[in-house]
Amino acid sequence: MSDKTSLEQRLEQRGVSRRSFLKFCALMGATLAAPVAISPTVAGALGMHAAALPAINAAPEVLTEKIITALSTAAFRPPLVWLEFQGCTGDSESLLRSGKPTIAEILLEILSVNYHETLMVPSGKLATKSLTDTINNYAGKYLVVVEGSIPTGLNGFYCAVGGRSAQSIVREATSKAAATIAVGSCSASGGLAAAAPNPTGAVGVPQAVPGIKNFVSLPGCPMNVTNLAALIVYYLTNRALPPLDSQSRPTFAYGRLVHDECHRRPHFEDGEFAVDWSDPHVAQSWCLLKLGCRGPETRANCPTVKWNDGTNWPVGAGHPCIGCTGRSFWDAELPFYVPLPI
């Protein structure tokens, strides 16, 4: 079996067709706010056979040197270490509860998931060995995903795995990683565990590992799996992280205000606001600003990416945005449902 066709064949064995995979590539291109031409780049970087590329409207002569390079180096499946600390496992659930074909199904074939406590079969010392072996054998080549906050109180032992504190584990794992991704608001800035009075001294990854290199944050409660997939696809395609904002968030996902993309925005412009939870205008897409929506100050692509295979999102279902992608939103946005002074 050719290295260049290995991903395609593995997906076919799992019942994922070429068409489904190319739809995934198109979704990644749309999420990254890139032109349609990025789809063959994405497909090439992830290991699709060259013969499949023209099927997505890209003639061979327009393929760039970058795509050719990606095709020739796609055989290596980067190892992934997924660490979970003080959290509700919501980000892992977001990963697993994606569309058809599931993003998880494709993502887990693109990467070699060497350590994920929720998904892996080994336990105890064998699980610890998987983590240690990945860190030592793939230094500078593996990716680290961190879910949940890291407690610093009681010398870090409010959360311990295998007799080691979460802070000790995350520092070691990130020290040799090619890149570190904080998924969810807890790992980004402490989340619910860090809300006042923060009895465990919970912090996010940047505070637990000061000066961390090649770090990117995907806040949200939980994060959207489409953004995680797009981030990894970008990294594999470009061998670098995408442009980031001042909070280390990728601008493709956090570059615009929720308010700017919201389907209720026209009603805001017309001064049409729902004023009560029983107001029938909630179901008629009137603006939820007076019910405490934080969309005008929250940066996220929820209105366009949505959830549950693009079915809907909280504001679409009639609930105001609570600003969960913002730093320390549990404290910063309280009390919820109180209108912003706009």
N, C-alpha and C positions, 0 to 999 in steps of 0.2 A: 504494500500500500504506500503510495506516494505521500510524502510529508505535506505537500500542498493540498492534497485532497482529504487529509485525515479528518479535519473538522467537518467537512461536508458529509463524509461517510459516517462519522460518529452521530451526527444529527439525524441522518437518514435511518440509522439503526434505532433511534428513539422515536421515529415517526414524524420527524420535523422535515418537511419538504424544502426543496430549494426555494420555491415561491415564498414559503413562510419565512425562511431565513432572509430573503431579500426584502420582504416587508419589514422585518426587524431592522435591516440596514437603513431603509427609508425612514423609519421612525427615529432612528438615531440621528440621521441627518437633519430631520425636522426639529428635533429637540435641541440640537446644537446650533439651530438657526443658520444652517449652511445651505448652499445651493444644492439642487438635486444631484449635481455631478459628484457630490461627496459620497454617494451611495457606493459606487464602485471602489472608491478609496477604502471605505469601511469594510466592504466585502473582501477586498484584497488583504487588508491588514489582519483580518480574522481568519484567513486561510482558505477562502473559497477558490475553487479551481478557476483558472483564467477563462475557460470556455464559458463560464457562467456570467462573466462580466458584461458581454454585449446584450444579454437578456434584460439588463436594467438600463437600456438606452445609452450606453456608452461604447462608442466604437473603439477598437484597440488603439487607433492612432492618437486618440485624445488622452490615453492613460499617461500619467506623468511618471517621471523617474521615481517620484516618491512612492507611487503605487507599486511599481516594479520592485523597489527595495522592500516594501512591506510584504509583498508576495514571497520574496525569497527568504525572509526571516520569520515567517509566520509559524513555523513548525514548533517553536518553543512556547509551551503553555506556562505563563508566569505563575508561580506558586502564590497562593493567597492564604494569609493568616487572618482569621476573623476573631477578634477578642471581644468578649462581652463581660461587662462589669455591672455597675449599678443601673439597671434598666429593666424595662418590662418585656423585652424581646420583641417589641413592636417593629423594629427595623428589620429584624430577621423575618418576621411575618410579612412585612411589606415586600421583601425580596421573594418570598415563596408564593405569595398570593397575587401574582401578576397575570398578564393576559395569555392568549393562546395563539401561537405557541408561547409558553411561559417565558418571560424574560429570564427567569431563573434557570430554566432548562437550557437556554442558549448560553447564558453567562457562565454556568457551571461547566460547560464544555469548552469555553474559551480559556478559562483559568483552571489551574490545578488547585482545588480547595484542600489544602493540607491540614488545616485546623479550623474547626468551627464546632464549638461545644454542643450546639443544638442539633447539628446535622451529622456529625461524625459517628462512626461505629465504635472506635476504640474509647476506652475510658481509663481513668486512673493514671498509672505510670505510663501506659502505652500512649495515651493522649498527650501527656506531657512530653514524651519522646518525639511525637510528631511535630510539636511546636519547636522543641530544641533542635531537632535535625534540620528543619526548614531554615531556622535562623543561622545555623552554622554552615550548612551546605549550599545555601543560595544567597549568601550575603550580597547585597546590592542588586538583587534580581527579583525579590519577592515583594508583594504588596501587603500592607497591613490595613485592615478595616477595624475601627474601634467603635463599639456600640456600648452606650451607657457611660455614666460619669465615673470619675476616679476619686475615691475618698482619700483625704489626707490626714484625717483625724485618727487618733489611736495608732500612730505610726503607720497608717494606711491599712490597718487590719480590720476595718469595717467591711472590707471586701477582700477575700483571699482565695486563691485557687492553688491547690496542691501545696499548701503551706507557705505560699508567697503572696505578698500584697499585690493588689492590682497595679499600684504605682510602679513597683519593681518590675512587674511583667511588661507593662507598656513601655517603660523606658528601655528595657533590653530589646524588645521586639522592634521598636521604631528606630533604634540606633543603627541597624544594619539594613533597613528597608529601602527599597527604591523609591517608595512613596507611601504616605500614610493618609488614609481617608477617615475622617470622623463622620459617622453617619448618625443622624438624629440630633436633636437639641441637647440631649444629655451629654454626649461626648463632645459636642461643639463648645458648650459653655456651662455645663453642669446640670441643666434641665431641672426637672422637678425635685431631684434630690438636693440640689443646691439652693432651692427656694428658702427664704428666711423661715426659721432661724438657722437652717443648714447644719443640723447636729453632727453630721459625719464629715464635715469639711469637704464636701464634694466639689470638684472642679472639672472643667473640660480638659481635653487633651493638651491644648496650648499652655494651660497653666500647670499641668502635671509634668510636661516635658518642655520646659522653656527653650526657645531657640530651635525647635524641631525643624528639620529640613524637608523640602518637598512635601509640604502639608496642604491638604485641601479639606474644606469643611462642607458637609451637606446637611445643614440643620433642617428641622421640621419635626413634627411630633405625630407620626414618624416621618422619616425621609421618604421621598418618592423613588421607587425602584427604577423608574425610567431615567431619572437623573443620574443614579449610580451607574447604570449600564452605559449611558452616554458618556459619562466621565471616563470610565474604563476604556470604552471604544476610542475616545479621543486620545487617551494616553497610549494605547497600543498602536494607533495610527501615526501619531506624531512623536512618540517617545519623549513626551513632555506633558506637563499639566496645562490645562487651558488657562486663558486669562482669568485672574482672580480679582475680587474686590478687596477692600480694606479689612474684611473679616475672613479672608481666605476662602470665600465662596466663589464658585465658578460663575462668571457673569452670564453665561448662556442660560442658567437656571435662576439666578438671583439679580439679574440686571435691570429688571423692570418692576414697577409697582403692581401689586395685585389689582389695584383700582384701575390702572390703565388698560388692562386686558379683560376686565370683568364684563360679563354679558349684561349686568345690571347698570353699567355706566350710563347708557342713554337716559335712563330714568333719573339718575343723579343730575345729569345736565338739565333735565326738565323740571327739577325740583320735586320729584315724586318719591316720597319716602314712606316705607312701612313704619308705623309708630307703635305697634303692639304685636305680641306674639300670635294673637288670634286674628290679626289683620289679614283679610283675604288677599291683599296686595302682595304679601310675601310670596304666595304661589304664582303671582303674576309678574314676578321678576322686578318689582320695585326695589329701589336701593335700600340696603339694610344699615345705613350709616347711623340712624337714630336708635338702632338696636345694639349699637356698640361695635360695628364692623371696623376692623383695623386695616382694611385693605388700602386706604390712602397712605399709610406709612410702612407697609410691609412689602418686602421685595421677595417675590417667588413666582414661578411659572405655573402654579396650580390651575389657573383658569384655562390654560392651553393644553397642558399635559394631562390633567385630571387624574382620576383614580379608577381602579377596577377596570382595567383595559380601556381607559379613556371614557368610561361611562358617565361619571359625574364628579363633583367636588363639593366641599361643605357649603359654599355660598350658593351653588346651584341647587342644593337640597334644602335651602332655606335657613341655613345657620350662618351667622356672621363670621368673618375671618377673625381669629383671636391672635394673629401675629406670631404664630409658633416658629417661624423661621428667624425671628429676631433674637439678639443676644439677651440671655437671661429673661426670656419673655414672661416666665411665671411671676416674677416680681415687677418687671417693667410695665406690663400691660394690665395688671390688676387695678381696680376691680373690672372683670370682664362685663360686657354688656352695657357699660356706661359710654355714652357717645363721646367721640373725640371733639375737642374744641376747634372745629373747622368752620 
